[in-house]
Amino acid sequence: MTDLPTLREHLDAHGLAAKKSFGQHFLLDLNVTRKIVRLAGPFEGRCVVEVGPGPGGLTRALLESDAGKVVLVEKDPRFIPLLSELDDGSGRLKIVEGDALKVREAELVDGPAHLVSNLPYNVGTPLLIKWLTGPWRPYALTLMFQKEVAERVVAQVGDDAYGRLAVIAQATADARIVMHLPAAAFTPPPKVASAVVHLVPLANPPEPAMLKRLERVTAAAFGQRRKMLRSSLKTLGGGALCEAAGIEPDVRAETVDVAGFLRLAAALEPQAQ
């Protein structure tokens, strides 16, 4: 990587700039991208998937690491030629042009892999839900979000940020914020700060059918945060559902912990169809 032009020079040479419609904000400081990779590793020769590599700042750090193979998923075709210049011919780098929300990761890699990405801001949350609840399970996920989203992922019951995203994330993984970055670290700088979240999927997560019920319950409960559960869950059973789960019907969603929501999802089973 030492004989490559700087990231800024690389962008200028290709005449590239961030697209607002893609939620692009580039991280051009290789010291920062290397730190993110250190926080995500070690990879011990395993495959790493990166979504939205853009100009390849994180990609360069991944290629310097102990990753066995690096698979890039990039939606913006403008960056494919630039990323291709990072390929040294060893077979370690694979570039896929596509929408990460639509790709099937199991078709891109053999078995599990690590996910390390500076996610486009406009699709970060749906991508996380996809990876935590879908059929393909990574070893670990080290992902950069807007600070507000990162706080929602790790929020605890009673916190202002506690909601549906926290319940689903913590029902499926151990999650913690491992790094904060100011807006000035990016080009162009976004209007908000960012944070990196490291998630390790649980050894025994809820079954897929249970996760679908959990998504239904949390969508209803947090869709009407100010209402008591007996009202917000009315279409799913209301007070009877709460009583079956051992939860007081008069409490609000933000006071129910992850275990409580899993009980609600389990109690929903007879009505799941």
N, C-alpha and C positions, 0 to 999 in steps of 0.2 A: 504493500500500500504506500510505501514511502516515495515511490517515483511518480505517483499520481499528482495531478494539479490539485490545488485546494478546492474545497467544495464550492466556494464562491467563484473561483476561476472556472470550474467545471460548468456551473450554471450559466455564467456569462458566455462561455464558449459555445454553448448550445442555445443561447438566447432564451433561457427559461426563467419564468417567474411564477410565484404561487398563484393558484386559482382560488378565489374566494368561494366559488360554487362547490369546490371539492373540500372545503374546510382545511386548506393547506397552510401550515406554518412550519417553516424549515428550521431544523436544529443543525447549525453548521459548525458548532464547537466540538471538535473531536475529543477533547478532554471530557466533555459532558457525556457524549455518546459512549465513550469507553467506560465511564463510571456506571452508566446504566447497564451495560453488558456485564460488568463485574458483579453488580447486584443481582442480575438474572442468573448467572452461572454458579458453579461450573457446569458445562454441558457434557463433558466426558465423552466426546465423539458423537453425541446424539444430534439429530436434525433440529434446526431452528427455523421457524416460520416467522417472517416479518411481513406485516400488512402495511401498505402505504409507505414504501421506502422513499418515495420522492427522489431527491438528489443523491441519496445513499449515504448519509452521514452515519446512521446507525448500522447500515450494511457494512461499511468499511470496518467498524469496530467488531462486528460479528465475524467477519472474515479473518480478523486478527486473533480471534478467540479459539478455544478448543472445540468449537462446533464441528461436527463431521460434515454436515451439509447445510447450506443456507438456501431456503426457498422463499422467494419474494413474490408477493401478490400486489400488483400495481394496476390500478384502474385507469390512470392517466397515461395514454399512449405516448405522450411527449417525452416521458422519462425512460422509456424502454431502451433507446439507443445509448443514453447516458449510463444507465445501469449495466448495460452489456459491456461497457468498457472496464467494468470491475472484474470481469470474468477472466481468470488467468489460464483457462483451458484445463484445469485440474479436474473438473467435474463437480467441484464443491458447490458451485452457484447454479441455481435454477430460477429462471425468471418466468413468471406467469402473468400475462396480461388479463385481468379480469376483476370483477366486482367481488370483494371479500364476503359480502352478504349472501352471495349466490354460489360461490365455489364450494365444492365438497373436499374438505381437507384430506379426508382418507384417500382420495384419488391423487393427491399431490405428494404424499409422503407414505413411507412404509411404516405403519404403526404409529405410536405416539411421538410427539415432538414437543419442544419448547416453543412458546409464543413470546416474541419480544417485539414490541411495536410502539411507535409514536403515532397513535391512532388519529385519523382525521376527526376533528371535533364533532362533525355533524353525524357521524355513524358510530361513535365510540360505545354508547350504551347498547344499541341493538346487537353490535358485534359481541360484546361481553355476554349478553344473554344467550346468544347463539352458541358460544363456546362452552358456557357453563351448563346448558340444558340440552345440547344436541348430542348426537350419537358419537361424535369424535371427541376424545378426551385427551388434552395435552398433559405433559408432565407437570408443567407450571406455566403461568402467564405473568409476564412483566410488562405492564401496559401504561402508557402515559395518557392521562385524561386532563380535561379542565379540572382545576382544583375542586370546584364545586361538585363535579361528578365523582371524583376520587373520594371526597368526604362522604358522599352518599353511599358508596360501596362499603366503606368500613364503619359507618355509623352504628352506634349501639342504641338499644331501645331507650326511648326518652329523649334522645338527641333531636335537635331540630331537623337534621338531615336524614333521620331514620325514616325509611319508607320501603317501597316495593323492591327497589334495587338492592338495598342492604339485606333484606330477607332472602331473596333468591341467591345472592352472592354468598352469604354466610351459611345457607343451607347446603351449599355445594362445595365450598372451599374455605380455607383459612386465608384471610385477606388482611394486608397491612400496607400502609403508605411507607415507602422506603426512601423517597426523595421529593423535594419541592423545587420548582423552577419558577423564576419570575418571568413575566411577559417579555422582558428585554432579552432573554436568552434565545428568542426565536426571530426569524426573518420571514415575512414581516411580523412584528410583535402583535400578538392577539390582544384583546381588551381585558383578558383575565390571566391569572397565574395558572400554572399547571402542577401536576403531581404525578409521581410514578407509583402504581400499586402493584404489589407482588402477591399473586394468588397461587396457592397450592391446592389442587382438587382433593377433596376428602377421599379416604380409602374406600369408604362405603357410603356413597351419596344416595339420595333418594332415587327410586326407580323412575324411569321415564314417565310412566302413567301418573305417579305421585307428583312429579315436577309439573306436569300439565295442570293438575288440580291446584297445586300451590300457586301457579301463575294466575289461575282463575280467581282464587280466593284473595290474593294480594291485590289484583287489579280492582276487584270490587271494594275491598276494605279501604285501600288508600285512594281510590277514586273519589271518595267522599270522606275525607279525613276528619271533618268536624262532626260527623255523625257517629252515633253509637253503633257498635257492630250489628246489633239486631236490626238496625235500619239499613246500614250500608251493605249488609249481606242478605238482605231480604229475598232477593231473587235466587239465592243459593240455599235458603233454609232459615235464615235469620236467627232468631233466638233458639230454635230447636237445634240448629247446627252448632251454635256456641255451647249449648248445654251438653251436647254429645261430645264436644272436645274438651269439656271441663273448664270453659272460659265464661266469665260473667258477660251476659249479653249487653250490659250497659256501659262497658268500657269502650274506649276508642282505639283505633288501629295502632297508633303510635305508642301505646302502652303494652302491646302484646309482643313478647319476644319471639325469636325464630322458632323455638320449640313449640310455642303456642300455635303459630301459623302452620307448622307441620301437623299438629293435632287437628286443626281445622281442615286441612287438606285431606287427612286420613278419614275424617268423619264425613267428608263429602263423597267418599267412594260409592256408596249405594246410588247416588244421584248422578254419577260421572257421565253416564250415557245420555 
